[in-house]
Amino acid sequence: MTCIYGLVEWDDAGRSWQYRYAVAGHPAALLVTPSGETRFLDGGRSMLLGMDPDEHRPESVERLAPRSTVLLYTDGLVERRSEDLDRRLARLRQHAAALAREPLGVFCDELLTGLADEGTDDIAMIAVRTGVAETGAHS
């Protein structure tokens, strides 16, 4: 079984947003900056759940710029028998980059429209966008 655990939080000490996460065999989250840069967050990786219950699960922390989007998704969004996984992941990055400044609802709807073509697996997505800090407060 795969799992990803993530927490987007305000770091008062660093005065920025951060994403703290651990991954057990799940597809890597996609970070999308407001300028449209994308990259998969591949830190904090460990084996599938149930493989070794005593195994330490590392975590990773990623600082997030204001208005960044973290996209979590199931493999049904990107895996297709008819197409290479690397090509599908590149398409996800390309679509997400083009939608970086869209409202979050539009961002998710358009990703589904653009990528959920002939797939037969279930698809789930969670997208979180950071706010902008104002004079010491966070939103």
Order of alpha helices (4+ residues) and beta strands (2+ residues): beta-beta-beta-beta-beta-beta-beta-alpha-alpha-beta
